[in-house]
Structure formats: C-alpha cells, structure tokens
Amino acid sequence: YAEIHVTDVYWPEFTRAHLHDAIRDFAGRDRRFGALTDEG
C-alpha cells in the first residue's frame, strides 16, 4: 500500500510550504482501505 503526492515543483525549489501542502493533502484524503462503500 502506498500513497503518492504529485507536485510540479522540482526538488531544489521544494520548500516547507510545499511540504505542508502535501501533508494537508494526505490529511484530507478519504481512506477506505479497500472498501467499495463508506459502509464497509
């Protein structure tokens, strides 16, 4: 299992603000862990 965050920013220009954006993206995801519906 893996989650990927894709960004248009190249590594040398990647800042703490970009990292915080990525963390917010991960925190806001709806994880179902393989379930097809919210009911499980």
Secondary structure, DSSP 4 states (H G I P E B T S, - for coil): -------SS-GGG--HHHHHHHHHHHHT----TT-SSTT-
